[in-house]
């Protein structure tokens, strides 16, 4: 459980940075406010882990967003495998 927090926290930080980088490329659209909320969420979980020494709450805070990210990652892996072995996917 000790390493699970850091693995999930690092993956979520990478996804948040990727999301921020993608959103900053858009010139005429305002920055998505959920990006800021996501970084605040990660900061709260890190502060709970390091400052308050409350490992249960910090683990819950990183496991909650890890569930949809895991589902999304599995979907992307399946799409990649299908495109690799069966050719391009026609979405329409």
Phi, psi and omega in degrees: 000334181295315182279337181300317179302311185291325177295310181294321180296320179293319178296316180293323176296320178296317178295321179293320178294321177296317179296317179297315180299317178295321182286330179288343178287337181281125186275321191254009180242139180292152179298136180294125182292341179289342175294316178295319178298321179296318178292323176296319178300315178294322179293320178296317180295322178292319178295322176297325181286315187269314186274311184275348181054039178251093187285330181292312180294319180294323176295319179296321181295332178266337179285325181302308178285343181289333181296306178294328177294323176294318177297318178296319179296319177297318178298317180294323177294318179296316179298318179298316180294319179295317179294327181289316187262336183246001180094183184293147179271134175259113188276348183257000000 
